[in-house]
């Protein structure tokens, strides 16, 4: 985002404050209510499992909610199609959105962003909150009291504790509402 802003390029304002990398953003079709990666992606450069570098035009890819259908490999580059705009206009949209995020998300505590994808026609955060799970803890991992679709680290939370809390949230939301929440995160290992 800062790179684009410094060059008066618009189109990435939605990414302000999102933790992660460009490659991760491509793989997950990262986004917010303002837009997502598929809106700006022109091409992807990846290395196949056989070590071959391959460029794929975005028009050859399929995009889903928080997922891009890619061939097997590792994303090592992305070409974004941005547009020129007045730096002040870009800063204004970015500032407004960051203020919204600060007011509604637990950005002052360690977290890995939104935990669950929003089910069709609903919000994961609303379901978790309606199930009475804000503040639920496993060790140092806690369902945020500010936004229920975030798990924050209240101290020395381990990955195991976070994943145990994820499972508890899934089970309780499924029991109460019959909705099986899908992870937005990618868990490796």
Contact map, one row per residue, 1 for C-alpha under 8 A:
111110000001101100000000000000000000000000000000000000000000000000000000000000000000000000000000000000000000000000000000000000000000000000000000000000000000000000000000000000000000000000000
111111000000000000000000000000000000000000000000000000000000000000000000000000000000000000000000000000000000000000000000000000000000000000000000000000000000000000000000000000000000000000000
111111100000000000000000000000000000000000000000000000000000000000000000000000000000000000000000000000000000000000000000000000000000000000000000000000000000000000000000000000000000000000000
111111111101000000000000000000000000000000000000000000000000000000000000000000000000000000000000000000000000000000000000000000000000000000000000000000000000000000000000000000000000000000000
111111111100000000000000000000000000000000000000000000000000000000000000000000000000001001100000000000000000000000000000000000000000000000000000000000000000000000000000000000000000000000000
011111111000000000000000000000000000000000000000000000000000000000000000000000000000001000000000000000000000000000000000000000000000000000000000000000000000000000000000000000000000000000000
001111111000000000000000000000000000000000000000000000000000000000000000000000000000001000000000000000000000000000000000000000000000000000000000000000000000000000000000000000000000000000000
000111111100000000000000000000000000000000000000000000000000000000000000000000000001111001000000000000000000000000000000000000000000000000000000000000000000000000000000000000000000000000000
000111111110000000000000000000000000000000000000000000000000000000000000000000000111101001000000000000000000000000000000000000000000000000000000000000000000000000000000000000000000000000000
000110011111100000000000000000000000000000000000000000000000000000000000000000000111100001000000000000000000000000000000000000000000000000000000000000000000000000000000000000000000000000000
000000001111110000000000000000000000001100000000000000000000000000000000000000001110000000000000000000000000000000000000000000000000000000000000000000000000000000000000000000000000000000000
100100000111111100000000000000000000000100000000000000000000000000000000000000000100000000000000000000000000000000000000000000000000000000000000000000000000000000000000000000000000000000000
100000000111111100000000000000000100000000000000000000000000000000000000000000000000000001001100000000000000000000000000000000000000000000000000000000000000000000000000000000000000000000000
000000000011111100000000000000111111000000000000000000000000000000000000000000000000000000000100100000000000000000000000000000000000000000000000000000000000000000000000000000000000000000000
100000000001111111000000000000110001000000000000000000000000000000000000000000000000000000000000000000000000000000000000000000000000000000000000000000000000000000000000000000000000000000000
100000000001111111000000000000000000000000000000000000000000000000000000000000000000000000000100110000000000000000000000000000000000000000000000000000000000000000000000000000000000000000000
000000000000001111100000000000000000000000000000000000000000000000000000000000000000000000000000010010000000000000000000000000000000000000000000000000000000000000000000000000000000000000000
000000000000001111110000000000000000000000000000000000000000000000000000000000000000000000000000000000000000000010000000000000000000000000000000000000000000000000000000000000000000000000000
000000000000000011111000000000000000000000000000000000000000000000000000000000000000000000000000000000000000000110000000000000000000000000000000000000000000000000000000000000000000000000000
000000000000000001111101100000000000000000000000000000000000000000000000000000000000000000000000000000000000000000000000000000000000000000000000000000000000000000000000000000000000000000000
000000000000000000111111100000000000000000000000000000000000000000000000000000000000000000000000000000000000000000000000000000000000000000000000000000000000000000000000000000000000000000000
000000000000000000011111110000000000000000000000000000000000000000000000000011000000000000000000000000000000000000000000000000000000000000000000000000000000000000000000000000000000000000000
000000000000000000001111111000000000000000000000000000000000000000000000001111000000000000000000000000000000000000000000000000000000000000000000000000000000000000000000000000000000000000000
000000000000000000011111111101000000000000000000000000000000000000000000000000000000000000000000000000000000000000000000000000000000000000000000000000000000000000000000000000000000000000000
000000000000000000011111111111100000100000000000000000000000000000000000000000000000000000000000000000000000000000000000000000000000000000000000000000000000000000000000000000000000000000000
000000000000000000000111111111000000110010000000000000000000000000010000001001000000000000000000000000000000000000000000000000000000000000000000000000000000000000000000000000000000000000000
000000000000000000000011111111000000000000000000000000000000000000111100001000000000000000000000000000000000000000000000000000000000000000000000000000000000000000000000000000000000000000000
000000000000000000000001111111000000000000000000000000000000000001110000000000000000000000000000000000000000000000000000000000000000000000000000000000000000000000000000000000000000000000000
000000000000000000000000111111100001110000000000000000000000001111110000000000000000000000000000000000000000000000000000000000000000000000000000000000000000000000000000000000000000000000000
000000000000000000000001111111110001100000000000000000000000000001100000000000000000000000000000000000000000000000000000000000000000000000000000000000000000000000000000000000000000000000000
000000000000011000000000100011111111100000000000000000000000000001000000000000000000000000000000000000000000000000000000000000000000000000000000000000000000000000000000000000000000000000000
000000000000011000000000000001111111000000000000000000000000000000000000000000000000000000000000000000000000000000000000000000000000000000000000000000000000000000000000000000000000000000000
000000000000010000000000000000111110000000000000000000000000000000000000000000000000000000000000000000000000000000000000000000000000000000000000000000000000000000000000000000000000000000000
000000000000110000000000000000111111000000000000000000000000000000000000000000000000000000000000000000000000000000000000000000000000000000000000000000000000000000000000000000000000000000000
000000000000010000000000000000111111101000000000000000000000000000000000000000000000000000000000000000000000000000000000000000000000000000000000000000000000000000000000000000000000000000000
000000000000011000000000000011110111111100000000000000000000000000000000000000000000000000000000000000000000000000000000000000000000000000000000000000000000000000000000000000000000000000000
000000000000000000000000110011100011111110000000000000000000000000000000000000000000000000000000000000000000000000000000000000000000000000000000000000000000000000000000000000000000000000000
000000000000000000000000010010000001111110000000000000000100001000000000000000000000000000000000000000000000000000000000000000000000000000000000000000000000000000000000000000000000000000000
000000000010000000000000000000000011111110000000000000000000000000000000000000000000000000000000000000000000000000000000000000000000000000000000000000000000000000000000000000000000000000000
000000000011000000000000000000000001111111000000000000000000000000000000000000011100000000000000000000000000000000000000000000000000000000000000000000000000000000000000000000000000000000000
000000000000000000000000010000000000111111110000000000000100000000000000000001111000000000000000000000000000000000000000000000000000000000000000000000000000000000000000000000000000000000000
000000000000000000000000000000000000000111110000000000001110000000000000000001111000000000000000000000000000000000000000000000000000000000000000000000000000000000000000000000000000000000000
000000000000000000000000000000000000000011111000000000111100000000000000000001110000000000000000000000000000000000000000000000000000000000000000000000000000000000000000000000000000000000000
000000000000000000000000000000000000000011111100000000111100000000000000001111100000000000000000000000000000000000000000000000000000000000000000000000000000000000000000000000000000000000000
000000000000000000000000000000000000000000111110000011110000000000000000001111000000000000000000000000000000000000000000000000000000000000000000000000000000000000000000000000000000000000000
000000000000000000000000000000000000000000011111000011100000000000000000111110000000000000000000000000000000000000000000000000000000000000000000000000000000000000000000000000000000000000000
000000000000000000000000000000000000000000001111111111000000000000000000111100000000000000000000000000000000000000000000000000000000000000000000000000000000000000000000000000000000000000000
000000000000000000000000000000000000000000000111111111000000000000000011110000000000000000000000000000000000000000000000000000000000000000000000000000000000000000000000000000000000000000000
000000000000000000000000000000000000000000000011111100000000000000000001110000000000000000000000000000000000000000000000000000000000000000000000000000000000000000000000000000000000000000000
000000000000000000000000000000000000000000000011111100000000000000000000000000000000000000000000000000000000000000000000000000000000000000000000000000000000000000000000000000000000000000000
000000000000000000000000000000000000000000000011111110000000000000000000000000000000000000000000000000000000000000000000000000000000000000000000000000000000000000000000000000000000000000000
000000000000000000000000000000000000000000000011111111000000000000000000000000000000000000000000000000000000000000000000000000000000000000000000000000000000000000000000000000000000000000000
000000000000000000000000000000000000000000001111001111100000000000000000000000000000000000000000000000000000000000000000000000000000000000000000000000000000000000000000000000000000000000000
000000000000000000000000000000000000000000001111000111110000000000000000000000000000000000000000000000000000000000000000000000000000000000000000000000000000000000000000000000000000000000000
000000000000000000000000000000000000000000111100000011111000000000000000000000000000000000000000000000000000000000000000000000000000000000000000000000000000000000000000000000000000000000000
000000000000000000000000000000000000000000111000000001111101100000000000000000000000000000000000000000000000000000000000000000000000000000000000000000000000000000000000000000000000000000000
000000000000000000000000000000000000000001110000000000111111100000000000000000000000000000000000000000000000000000000000000000000000000000000000000000000000000000000000000000000000000000000
000000000000000000000000000000000000010011110000000000011111100000000000000000000000000000000000000000000000000000000000000000000000000000000000000000000000000000000000000000000000000000000
000000000000000000000000000000000000000001000000000000001111110000000000000000000000000000000000000000000000000000000000000000000000000000000000000000000000000000000000000000000000000000000
000000000000000000000000000000000000000000000000000000011111110000000000000000000000000000000000000000000000000000000000000000000000000000000000000000000000000000000000000000000000000000000
000000000000000000000000000000000000000000000000000000011111111000011100000000000000000000000000000000000000000000000000000000000000000000000000000000000000000000000000000000000000000000000
000000000000000000000000000000000000000000000000000000000011111100011100000000000000000000000000000000000000000000000000000000000000000000000000000000000000000000000000000000000000000000000
000000000000000000000000000010000000010000000000000000000000111111111000000000000000000000000000000000000000000000000000000000000000000000000000000000000000000000000000000000000000000000000
000000000000000000000000000010000000000000000000000000000000011111111000000000000000000000000000000000000000000000000000000000000000000000000000000000000000000000000000000000000000000000000
000000000000000000000000000010000000000000000000000000000000001111100000000000000000000000000000000000000000000000000000000000000000000000000000000000000000000000000000000000000000000000000
000000000000000000000000000111100000000000000000000000000000001111110000000000000000000000000000000000000000000000001000000000000000000000000000000000000000000000000000000000000000000100000
000000000000000000000000001111000000000000000000000000000000001111111000000000000000000000000000000000000000000000000000000000000000000000000000000000000000000000000000000000000000000000000
000000000000000000000000011110000000000000000000000000000000111101111100000000000000000000000000000000000000000000000000000000000000000000000000000000000000000000000000000000000000000000000
000000000000000000000000001000000000000000000000000000000000111100111110000000000000000000000000000000000000000000000000000000000000000000000000000000000000000000000000000000000000000000000
000000000000000000000000001000000000000000000000000000000000110000011111000000000000000000000000000000000000000000000000000000000000000000000000000000000000000000000000000000000000000000000
000000000000000000000000000000000000000000000001000000000000000000001111100000000000000000000000000000000000000000000000000000000000000000000000000000000000000000000000000000000000000000000
000000000000000000000000000000000000000000000001100000000000000000000111110000000000000000000000000000000000000000000000000000000000000000000000000000000000000000000000000000000000000000000
000000000000000000000000000000000000000000000111100000000000000000000011111000000000000000000000000000000000000000000000000000000000000000000000000000000000000000000000000000000000000000000
000000000000000000000000000000000000000000000111100000000000000000000001111100000000000000000000000000000000000000000000000000000000000000000000000000000000000000000000000000000000000000000
000000000000000000000010011000000000000000011110000000000000000000000000111111000000000000000000000000000000000000000000000000000000000000000000000000000000000000000000000000000000000000000
000000000000000000000010000000000000000000011110000000000000000000000000011111000000000000000000000000000000000000000000000000000000000000000000000000000000000000000000000000000000000000000
000000000000000000000110000000000000000000011100000000000000000000000000001111100000000000000000000000000000000000000000000000000000000000000000000000000000000000000000000000000000000000000
000000000000000000000110010000000000000011111000000000000000000000000000001111110000000000000000000000000000000000000000000000000000000000000000000000000000000000000000000000000000000000000
000000000000000000000000000000000000000011110000000000000000000000000000000011111000000000000000000000000000000000000000000000000000000000000000000000000000000000000000000000000000000000000
000000000000000000000000000000000000000111100000000000000000000000000000000001111100000000000000000000000000000000000000000000000000000000000000000000000000000000000000000000000000000000000
000000000010000000000000000000000000000111000000000000000000000000000000000000111110000000000000000000000000000000000000000000000000000000000000000000000000000000000000000000000000000000000
000000001111000000000000000000000000000100000000000000000000000000000000000000011111000000000000000000000000000000000000000000000000000000000000000000000000000000000000000000000000000000000
000000001110000000000000000000000000000000000000000000000000000000000000000000001111100000000000000000000000000000000000000000000000000000000000000000000000000000000000000000000000000000000
000000011100000000000000000000000000000000000000000000000000000000000000000000000111110000000000000000000000000000000000000000000000000000000000000000000000000000000000000000000000000000000
000000011100000000000000000000000000000000000000000000000000000000000000000000000011111011000000000000000000000000000000000000000000000000000000000000000000000000000000000000000000000000000
000000010000000000000000000000000000000000000000000000000000000000000000000000000001111111000000000000000000000000000000000000000000000000000000000000000000000000000000000000000000000000000
000011111000000000000000000000000000000000000000000000000000000000000000000000000000111111100000000000000000000000000000000000000000000000000000000000000000000000000000000000000000000000000
000000000000000000000000000000000000000000000000000000000000000000000000000000000000011111110000000000000000000000000000000000000000000000000000000000000000000000000000000000000000000000000
000000000000000000000000000000000000000000000000000000000000000000000000000000000000111111111000000000000000000000000000000000000000000000000000000000000000000000000000000000000000000000000
000010011100100000000000000000000000000000000000000000000000000000000000000000000000111111111100000000000000000000000000000000000000000000000000000000000000000000000000000000000000000000000
000010000000000000000000000000000000000000000000000000000000000000000000000000000000001111111110000000000000000000000000000000000000000000000000000000000000000000000000000000000000000000000
000000000000000000000000000000000000000000000000000000000000000000000000000000000000000111111111000000000000000000000000000000000000000000000000000000000000000000000000000000000000000000000
000000000000100000000000000000000000000000000000000000000000000000000000000000000000000011111111100000000000000000000000000000000000000000000000000000000000000000000000000000000000000000000
000000000000110100000000000000000000000000000000000000000000000000000000000000000000000001111111110000000000000000000000000000000000000000000000000000000000000000000000000000000000000000000
000000000000000000000000000000000000000000000000000000000000000000000000000000000000000000111111111000000000000000000000000000000000000000000000000000000000000000000000000000000000000000000
000000000000000000000000000000000000000000000000000000000000000000000000000000000000000000011111111100000000000000000000000000000000000000000000000000000000000000000000000000000000000000000
000000000000010100000000000000000000000000000000000000000000000000000000000000000000000000001111111110000000000000000000000000000000000000000000000000000000000000000000000000000000000000000
000000000000000110000000000000000000000000000000000000000000000000000000000000000000000000000111111111000000000000000000000000000000000000000000000000000000000000000000000000000000000000000
000000000000000000000000000000000000000000000000000000000000000000000000000000000000000000000011111111100000000000000000000000000000000000000000000000000000000000000000000000000000000000000
000000000000000000000000000000000000000000000000000000000000000000000000000000000000000000000001111111110000000000000000000000000000000000000000000000000000000000000000000000000000000000000
000000000000000010000000000000000000000000000000000000000000000000000000000000000000000000000000111111111010000000000000000000000000000000000000000000000000000000000000000000000000000000000
000000000000000000000000000000000000000000000000000000000000000000000000000000000000000000000000011111111110000000000000000000000000000000000000000000000000000000000000000000000000000000000
000000000000000000000000000000000000000000000000000000000000000000000000000000000000000000000000001111111000000000000000000000000000000000000000000000000000000000000000000000000000000000000
000000000000000000000000000000000000000000000000000000000000000000000000000000000000000000000000000111111100000000000000000000000000000000000000011000000000000000000000000000000000000000000
000000000000000000000000000000000000000000000000000000000000000000000000000000000000000000000000000011111110000000000000000000000000000000000000011001000000000000000000000000000000000000000
000000000000000000000000000000000000000000000000000000000000000000000000000000000000000000000000000001011111101000000000000000000000000000000001011001010000000000000000000000000000000000000
000000000000000000000000000000000000000000000000000000000000000000000000000000000000000000000000000011001111111000000000000000000000000000000000000000000000000000000000000000000000000000000
000000000000000000000000000000000000000000000000000000000000000000000000000000000000000000000000000000000111110000000000000000000000000000000000000000000000000000000000000000000000000000000
000000000000000000000000000000000000000000000000000000000000000000000000000000000000000000000000000000000111111000000000000000000000000000000000000000011100000000000000000000000000000000000
000000000000000000000000000000000000000000000000000000000000000000000000000000000000000000000000000000000011111100000000000000000000000000000000000000011100000000000000000000000000000000000
000000000000000000000000000000000000000000000000000000000000000000000000000000000000000000000000000000000110111110000000000000000000000000000000000001111000000000000000000000000000000000000
000000000000000000100000000000000000000000000000000000000000000000000000000000000000000000000000000000000000011111100000000000000000000000000000000001110000000000000000000000000000000000000
000000000000000001100000000000000000000000000000000000000000000000000000000000000000000000000000000000000000001111100000000000000000000000000000000001100000000000000000000000000000000000000
000000000000000000000000000000000000000000000000000000000000000000000000000000000000000000000000000000000000000111111000000000000000000000000000000011100000000000000000000000000000000110000
000000000000000000000000000000000000000000000000000000000000000000000000000000000000000000000000000000000000000111111000000000000000000000000000000011100000000000000000000000000000001110000
000000000000000000000000000000000000000000000000000000000000000000000000000000000000000000000000000000000000000001111100000100000000000000000000000010000000000000000000000000000000111110000
000000000000000000000000000000000000000000000000000000000000000001000000000000000000000000000000000000000000000001111110000100000000000000000000000000000000000000000000000000000000111100000
000000000000000000000000000000000000000000000000000000000000000000000000000000000000000000000000000000000000000000011111111110000000000000000000000000000000000000000000000000000000100000000
000000000000000000000000000000000000000000000000000000000000000000000000000000000000000000000000000000000000000000001111111100000000000000000000000000000000000000000000000000000010100000000
000000000000000000000000000000000000000000000000000000000000000000000000000000000000000000000000000000000000000000000111110000000000000000000000000000000000000000000000000000000000000000000
000000000000000000000000000000000000000000000000000000000000000000000000000000000000000000000000000000000000000000000111111000000000000000000000000000000000000000000000000000000000000000000
000000000000000000000000000000000000000000000000000000000000000000000000000000000000000000000000000000000000000000000111111101100000000000000000000000000000000000000000000000000000000000000
000000000000000000000000000000000000000000000000000000000000000000000000000000000000000000000000000000000000000000000110111111100000000000000000000000000000000000000000000000000000000000000
000000000000000000000000000000000000000000000000000000000000000000000000000000000000000000000000000000000000000000011110011111110000000000000000000110000000000000000000000000000000100000000
000000000000000000000000000000000000000000000000000000000000000000000000000000000000000000000000000000000000000000000100001111111000000000000000001110000000000000000000000000000000000000000
000000000000000000000000000000000000000000000000000000000000000000000000000000000000000000000000000000000000000000000000011111111100000000000000000100000000000000000000000000000000000000000
000000000000000000000000000000000000000000000000000000000000000000000000000000000000000000000000000000000000000000000000011111111110000000000000000000000000000000000000000010001000000000000
000000000000000000000000000000000000000000000000000000000000000000000000000000000000000000000000000000000000000000000000000111111111110000000000000110000000000000000000100010000000000000000
000000000000000000000000000000000000000000000000000000000000000000000000000000000000000000000000000000000000000000000000000011111111110000000000000100000000000000000000000000000000000000000
000000000000000000000000000000000000000000000000000000000000000000000000000000000000000000000000000000000000000000000000000001111111100000000000000000000000000000000000000000000000000000000
000000000000000000000000000000000000000000000000000000000000000000000000000000000000000000000000000000000000000000000000000000111111100000000000000000000000000000000000000110010000000000000
000000000000000000000000000000000000000000000000000000000000000000000000000000000000000000000000000000000000000000000000000000011111110000000000000000000000000000000000000000000000000000000
000000000000000000000000000000000000000000000000000000000000000000000000000000000000000000000000000000000000000000000000000000011111111100000010000100000000000000000000100000000000000000000
000000000000000000000000000000000000000000000000000000000000000000000000000000000000000000000000000000000000000000000000000000011001111100000111101100000000000000000000000000000000000000000
000000000000000000000000000000000000000000000000000000000000000000000000000000000000000000000000000000000000000000000000000000000000111110000111100000000000000000000000000000000000000000000
000000000000000000000000000000000000000000000000000000000000000000000000000000000000000000000000000000000000000000000000000000000000111111000110000000000000000000001000000000000000000000000
000000000000000000000000000000000000000000000000000000000000000000000000000000000000000000000000000000000000000000000000000000000000001111111110000000000000000000001000000000000000000000000
000000000000000000000000000000000000000000000000000000000000000000000000000000000000000000000000000000000000000000000000000000000000000111111100000000000000000011011000000000000000000000000
000000000000000000000000000000000000000000000000000000000000000000000000000000000000000000000000000000000000000000000000000000000000000011111100000000000001100010000000000000000000000000000
000000000000000000000000000000000000000000000000000000000000000000000000000000000000000000000000000000000000000000000000000000000000000011111100000000001111110010000000000000000000000000000
000000000000000000000000000000000000000000000000000000000000000000000000000000000000000000000000000000000000000000000000000000000000000011111110000000111110110011001000000000000000000000000
000000000000000000000000000000000000000000000000000000000000000000000000000000000000000000000000000000000000000000000000000000000000011111111111000000111100000001001000000000000000000000000
000000000000000000000000000000000000000000000000000000000000000000000000000000000000000000000000000000000000000000000000000000000000111110001111101111110000000000001000000000000000000000000
000000000000000000000000000000000000000000000000000000000000000000000000000000000000000000000000000000000100000000000000000000000000011000000111111111110000000000000000000000000000000000000
000000000000000000000000000000000000000000000000000000000000000000000000000000000000000000000000000000000000000000000000000000000000011000000011111100000000000000000000000000000000000000000
000000000000000000000000000000000000000000000000000000000000000000000000000000000000000000000000000000011100000000000000000000000000000000000001111100000000000000000000000000000000000000000
000000000000000000000000000000000000000000000000000000000000000000000000000000000000000000000000000000011100000000000000000010000000010000000011111111000000000000000000000000000000000000000
000000000000000000000000000000000000000000000000000000000000000000000000000000000000000000000000000000000000000000000000000111011000110000000011111111100000000000000000000000000000000000000
000000000000000000000000000000000000000000000000000000000000000000000000000000000000000000000000000000000000000001110000000110010000000000000011001111100000000000000000000000000000000000000
000000000000000000000000000000000000000000000000000000000000000000000000000000000000000000000000000000001100001111100000000000000000000000000011001111110000000000000000000000000000000000000
000000000000000000000000000000000000000000000000000000000000000000000000000000000000000000000000000000000000001111100000000000000000000000001111000111111000000001000000000000000000000000000
000000000000000000000000000000000000000000000000000000000000000000000000000000000000000000000000000000000100111100000000000000000000000000001111000001111100000000000000000000000000000000000
000000000000000000000000000000000000000000000000000000000000000000000000000000000000000000000000000000000000111000000000000000000000000000011100000000111111100000000000000000000000000000000
000000000000000000000000000000000000000000000000000000000000000000000000000000000000000000000000000000000000110000000000000000000000000000011100000000011111100000000000000000000000000000000
000000000000000000000000000000000000000000000000000000000000000000000000000000000000000000000000000000000000000000000000000000000000000000011000000000001111100000000000000000000000000000000
000000000000000000000000000000000000000000000000000000000000000000000000000000000000000000000000000000000000000000000000000000000000000000110000000000001111110000000000000000000000000000000
000000000000000000000000000000000000000000000000000000000000000000000000000000000000000000000000000000000000000000000000000000000000000000111000000000001111111011000000000000000000000000000
000000000000000000000000000000000000000000000000000000000000000000000000000000000000000000000000000000000000000000000000000000000000000000011000000000000001111111000000000000000000000000000
000000000000000000000000000000000000000000000000000000000000000000000000000000000000000000000000000000000000000000000000000000000000000000000000000000000000111111100000000000000000000000000
000000000000000000000000000000000000000000000000000000000000000000000000000000000000000000000000000000000000000000000000000000000000000000000000000000000000011111110000000000000000000000000
000000000000000000000000000000000000000000000000000000000000000000000000000000000000000000000000000000000000000000000000000000000000000001111000000000000000111111111000000000000000000000000
000000000000000000000000000000000000000000000000000000000000000000000000000000000000000000000000000000000000000000000000000000000000000001001100000000100000111111111100000000000000000000000
000000000000000000000000000000000000000000000000000000000000000000000000000000000000000000000000000000000000000000000000000000000000000000000000000000000000001111111110000000000000000000000
000000000000000000000000000000000000000000000000000000000000000000000000000000000000000000000000000000000000000000000000000000000000000001000000000000000000000111111111000000000000000000000
000000000000000000000000000000000000000000000000000000000000000000000000000000000000000000000000000000000000000000000000000000000000000111001110000000000000000011111111100000000000000000000
000000000000000000000000000000000000000000000000000000000000000000000000000000000000000000000000000000000000000000000000000000000000000000000000000000000000000001111111110000000000000000000
000000000000000000000000000000000000000000000000000000000000000000000000000000000000000000000000000000000000000000000000000000000000000000000000000000000000000000111111111000000000000000000
000000000000000000000000000000000000000000000000000000000000000000000000000000000000000000000000000000000000000000000000000000000000000000000000000000000000000000011111111100000000000000000
000000000000000000000000000000000000000000000000000000000000000000000000000000000000000000000000000000000000000000000000000000010000100000000000000000000000000000001111111110000000000000000
000000000000000000000000000000000000000000000000000000000000000000000000000000000000000000000000000000000000000000000000000000000000000000000000000000000000000000000111111111000001100000000
000000000000000000000000000000000000000000000000000000000000000000000000000000000000000000000000000000000000000000000000000000000000000000000000000000000000000000000011111111100001000000000
000000000000000000000000000000000000000000000000000000000000000000000000000000000000000000000000000000000000000000000000000000000010000000000000000000000000000000000001111111110000000000000
000000000000000000000000000000000000000000000000000000000000000000000000000000000000000000000000000000000000000000000000000000110010000000000000000000000000000000000000111111111111100000000
000000000000000000000000000000000000000000000000000000000000000000000000000000000000000000000000000000000000000000000000000000000000000000000000000000000000000000000000011111111111100000000
000000000000000000000000000000000000000000000000000000000000000000000000000000000000000000000000000000000000000000000000000000000000000000000000000000000000000000000000001111111110000000000
000000000000000000000000000000000000000000000000000000000000000000000000000000000000000000000000000000000000000000000000000000000010000000000000000000000000000000000000000111111100000000000
000000000000000000000000000000000000000000000000000000000000000000000000000000000000000000000000000000000000000000000000000000100000000000000000000000000000000000000000000011111110000000000
000000000000000000000000000000000000000000000000000000000000000000000000000000000000000000000000000000000000000000000000000000000000000000000000000000000000000000000000000011111111000000000
000000000000000000000000000000000000000000000000000000000000000000000000000000000000000000000000000000000000000000000010000000000000000000000000000000000000000000000000000011101111100000000
000000000000000000000000000000000000000000000000000000000000000000000000000000000000000000000000000000000000000000000000000000000000000000000000000000000000000000000000011011000111110000000
000000000000000000000000000000000000000000000000000000000000000000000000000000000000000000000000000000000000000000011110000100000000000000000000000000000000000000000000010011000011111000000
000000000000000000000000000000000000000000000000000000000000000000000000000000000000000000000000000000000000000000011000000000000000000000000000000000000000000000000000000000000001111100000
000000000000000000000000000000000000000000000000000000000000000000000000000000000000000000000000000000000000000000111000000000000000000000000000000000000000000000000000000000000000111111000
000000000000000000000000000000000000000000000000000000000000000001000000000000000000000000000000000000000000000001111000000000000000000000000000000000000000000000000000000000000000011111000
000000000000000000000000000000000000000000000000000000000000000000000000000000000000000000000000000000000000000001110000000000000000000000000000000000000000000000000000000000000000001111100
000000000000000000000000000000000000000000000000000000000000000000000000000000000000000000000000000000000000000000000000000000000000000000000000000000000000000000000000000000000000001111110
000000000000000000000000000000000000000000000000000000000000000000000000000000000000000000000000000000000000000000000000000000000000000000000000000000000000000000000000000000000000000011111
000000000000000000000000000000000000000000000000000000000000000000000000000000000000000000000000000000000000000000000000000000000000000000000000000000000000000000000000000000000000000001111
000000000000000000000000000000000000000000000000000000000000000000000000000000000000000000000000000000000000000000000000000000000000000000000000000000000000000000000000000000000000000000111
